[in-house]
Amino acid sequence: MLRRHGILGLFLLAGISGSGGINMCLMRKNLFRIARRSVILKAAREWSSRAYAPRSKTSKTQVSLAWKPPVAGCFKLNVDGSRKSSNGNIGAGGVIRNSVGDWITGFTANLGKGQILDAEIWGLFFGLKLAAERGISNLTVEMDSATAVQLTQRSGSSSSHPLAGVISDCRKFIDQLGNCGAYHVYREQNCVADSLAQASYNGDLGVCPLDSATDWICSLLDDDVRGVCKTRLICLDIS
């Protein structure tokens, strides 16, 4: 009968085939136990099938990475955000360079307290704003936050995001600058911006424009111009 009618069918049969006596109550209690057990077993089977499903195989390989200059006549903006886990302070930094690696302009920004994504998005905003103020076009933007890059590329999908306003402004700047796009790179290719973001904690709250490179950043700039590589282990999908 269970196979023919199912658990719901037995409930219906129990409801119309008795006078509500003790046997009927016991039958209903037993049916509730069966139903509950069935639900639990089904959930357990679903969890087990997902937990032990075959996973794609990955392999780590070491690669050499370096900053790459833009092509002649174009510019590159590298930006980065930073957060101190000890106190929640966040900051950002960025630099715009030409095709031979010359410093065009840059900035640091002490942003107070927040989350790392706050720092990344605001860093992108200030970098794009600086480029727009300088009339720079043909701009490639690089940052090591894949999430921030994705948010700028998903038109209309971030309307409910806590940073929706500044994300929208970033998209407007990208459209305004013309021939401008944001791309994800690894931290090893973003060392100058990373150092600027770390240095932001030493300044006052707000944005500090940098019309020229400071002495402590020059060695990193030289490394980028010379194409000095840094190694990193990355995961490759081999399934």
C-alpha positions in Angstrom: 0.0 0.0 0.0 2.9 2.4 0.8 4.3 1.9 -2.7 0.9 2.4 -4.3 -0.4 5.4 -2.4 2.7 6.9 -0.9 2.9 8.4 2.6 0.4 11.1 1.7 -2.1 8.5 0.5 -1.8 6.6 3.8 -2.6 9.8 5.7 -5.7 10.3 3.6 -6.8 6.6 4.1 -6.2 6.9 7.9 -8.4 10.0 8.0 -11.5 8.4 6.3 -11.3 4.7 7.4 -11.8 4.9 11.2 -13.7 6.4 14.0 -10.7 8.2 15.5 -10.0 5.6 18.1 -6.7 4.6 19.8 -5.6 2.4 16.8 -6.1 5.3 14.4 -4.1 7.6 16.6 -1.3 5.1 16.8 -1.4 4.7 13.0 -1.1 8.4 12.5 1.8 8.7 14.9 3.6 5.9 13.0 2.9 7.6 9.7 4.3 10.9 11.0 7.5 9.0 12.1 7.8 7.4 8.6 7.3 10.7 6.9 9.9 12.4 9.1 12.4 9.6 8.6 11.8 9.8 4.8 12.5 13.5 4.8 15.7 13.0 6.9 17.0 10.2 4.7 16.3 12.2 1.5 18.2 15.2 2.9 21.1 12.9 4.0 21.3 11.3 0.5 21.4 14.8 -1.1 24.1 16.0 1.2 26.2 12.8 0.7 25.9 13.1 -3.1 27.2 16.7 -3.0 29.8 16.2 -0.4 31.4 13.2 -2.1 30.8 14.3 -5.7 33.9 14.1 -7.9 35.9 17.4 -7.8 37.9 18.9 -10.6 41.5 18.1 -10.2 43.9 21.0 -9.8 47.6 21.3 -9.9 49.9 24.1 -8.7 52.6 25.4 -10.9 55.1 28.2 -10.5 54.9 31.1 -12.9 57.0 34.2 -13.4 55.1 37.5 -13.3 56.0 41.1 -14.1 54.3 44.4 -14.7 53.8 45.0 -18.4 53.8 48.6 -19.8 50.9 49.7 -22.0 51.5 50.1 -25.8 52.8 53.3 -27.2 50.3 56.2 -26.9 48.4 54.5 -24.0 48.5 54.7 -20.3 48.1 52.2 -17.4 46.5 52.8 -14.0 47.4 50.3 -11.2 45.4 50.6 -8.1 45.2 48.6 -4.8 43.4 48.6 -1.5 44.8 47.6 1.9 43.3 46.7 5.3 44.9 46.2 8.7 43.3 43.3 10.4 44.5 44.5 13.8 42.5 47.8 13.8 40.3 47.7 10.7 42.0 50.7 9.1 41.8 50.8 5.3 43.7 52.7 2.6 44.3 52.7 -1.1 46.9 53.8 -3.6 47.5 54.1 -7.3 49.7 55.2 -10.1 49.3 56.1 -13.8 52.3 55.4 -16.1 52.9 55.7 -19.8 54.3 53.2 -22.3 57.9 53.5 -21.1 57.0 53.3 -17.4 57.3 57.1 -16.6 55.3 58.3 -13.6 52.4 60.5 -14.8 50.5 60.9 -11.5 49.5 58.9 -8.5 47.9 59.1 -5.1 47.5 57.6 -1.7 44.2 57.6 0.3 43.7 57.1 4.0 40.1 55.9 4.2 39.6 55.4 7.9 38.0 52.1 8.9 36.2 49.5 6.8 36.4 46.3 4.8 39.0 45.4 2.2 36.4 45.6 -0.7 35.7 49.2 0.5 39.4 50.0 0.0 39.6 48.3 -3.4 36.5 50.0 -4.9 37.4 53.5 -3.5 40.9 53.1 -4.7 39.6 52.4 -8.2 37.3 55.4 -7.9 40.1 57.8 -7.0 42.4 56.4 -9.6 39.7 56.8 -12.4 38.8 60.3 -11.1 42.5 61.3 -11.2 42.7 60.1 -14.8 39.6 62.0 -15.8 40.9 65.2 -14.2 44.1 64.9 -16.2 42.3 64.3 -19.4 43.9 60.8 -19.8 42.3 58.4 -22.3 43.3 55.0 -23.8 43.7 53.8 -20.2 44.1 50.2 -19.0 43.3 49.6 -15.4 44.8 46.8 -13.4 44.1 45.7 -9.9 44.5 42.4 -7.9 40.9 42.3 -6.6 39.0 40.1 -9.0 35.8 41.0 -7.1 36.2 44.7 -7.7 36.9 44.1 -11.4 33.8 41.9 -11.7 31.6 44.5 -10.0 32.6 47.2 -12.5 31.8 44.9 -15.4 28.3 43.6 -14.4 26.1 46.4 -15.5 23.0 46.8 -13.3 23.7 43.8 -11.2 25.1 45.7 -8.2 22.1 48.0 -7.5 21.6 46.4 -4.1 25.3 46.3 -3.2 26.4 48.5 -0.2 28.9 50.2 -2.5 26.4 50.6 -5.4 26.9 54.4 -5.7 30.7 54.4 -6.0 30.6 51.3 -8.3 28.2 53.2 -10.6 30.5 56.2 -10.5 33.5 54.0 -11.5 31.5 52.7 -14.5 30.7 56.2 -15.5 34.4 57.2 -15.4 35.3 54.1 -17.5 32.7 55.1 -20.1 33.8 58.8 -20.0 37.5 58.1 -20.4 37.1 56.2 -23.6 38.9 53.0 -24.6 39.2 52.2 -20.9 38.9 48.8 -19.3 39.6 47.2 -15.9 41.4 43.9 -15.6 42.5 41.6 -12.8 46.2 40.9 -12.3 48.2 39.1 -9.6 49.7 41.1 -6.7 53.2 40.4 -8.1 52.2 42.5 -11.1 50.8 45.3 -8.9 53.7 46.0 -6.5 53.9 49.8 -6.8 50.1 50.2 -6.1 50.4 47.8 -3.3 53.2 49.8 -1.7 51.3 53.0 -2.1 48.2 51.5 -0.4 50.4 50.4 2.5 51.9 53.9 2.8 48.4 55.5 2.9 48.2 54.8 6.7 51.0 57.3 7.3 49.0 60.2 5.9 46.0 62.2 7.1 42.5 61.1 6.3 41.6 61.7 2.7 43.3 61.6 -0.6 46.9 62.8 -1.2 47.8 63.4 -4.9 51.3 62.5 -5.9 52.6 64.5 -8.9 56.0 62.7 -8.8 57.3 59.5 -7.3 58.7 59.6 -3.8 62.2 58.2 -3.2 61.0 55.1 -1.4 59.0 53.9 -4.4 61.6 54.4 -7.0 63.3 51.0 -6.7 59.9 49.3 -7.4 59.3 51.6 -10.4 62.8 50.6 -11.8 62.0 46.9 -11.3 58.8 47.3 -13.4 60.6 49.2 -16.1 63.3 46.5 -16.3 60.7 43.8 -16.3 61.9 42.1 -13.1 59.9 38.9 -12.6 58.5 37.6 -9.3 57.4 34.0 -8.9 54.0 32.7 -7.7 52.3 29.4 -7.3 49.0 29.3 -9.2 46.4 26.6 -9.4 45.6 25.0 -12.8 42.5 23.0 -13.5 43.6 19.7 -15.1 40.3 17.9 -15.1 
